[in-house]
Amino acid sequence: MHRMHRYLGSLLLGVALVAPVGIQAGNSFRDDSRQDARERNQRTQRRYYDRDHRDYHQWDDREDGRYRHWREERHEVYRPFSRLQRSRQRAYWQYRHEHPDRDDRR
């Protein structure tokens, strides 16, 4: 009987020492999956640097819609922004700074 208590005590002590490591490993795995999702999202979005205004613009679905509107205003056929000449890209960023989003004005 005394021997069984010793084994049981050793087993409980071992579990108590190993449990925090297992919990930490589970949290680390969860954090890694969140980081992977963020990185995938960032890969699908591009960032463009506006030299004239010295700032960056995040290219996402909203920006693409504004770009399409800008092309329509000028009666131009759609062309991917990344394929435009630098002078046309600069003209678009100039337009965006002159016509900011309504929610940016707040």
PyMOL commands that set and color helices and strands:
alter all, ss='L'
color gray80, all
select helices_A, chain A and resi 2-44+61-73+81-83+86-98+102-104
alter helices_A, ss='H'
color red, helices_A
select strands_A, chain A and resi 46-50+55-59
alter strands_A, ss='S'
color yellow, strands_A
deselect
rebuild
show_as cartoon
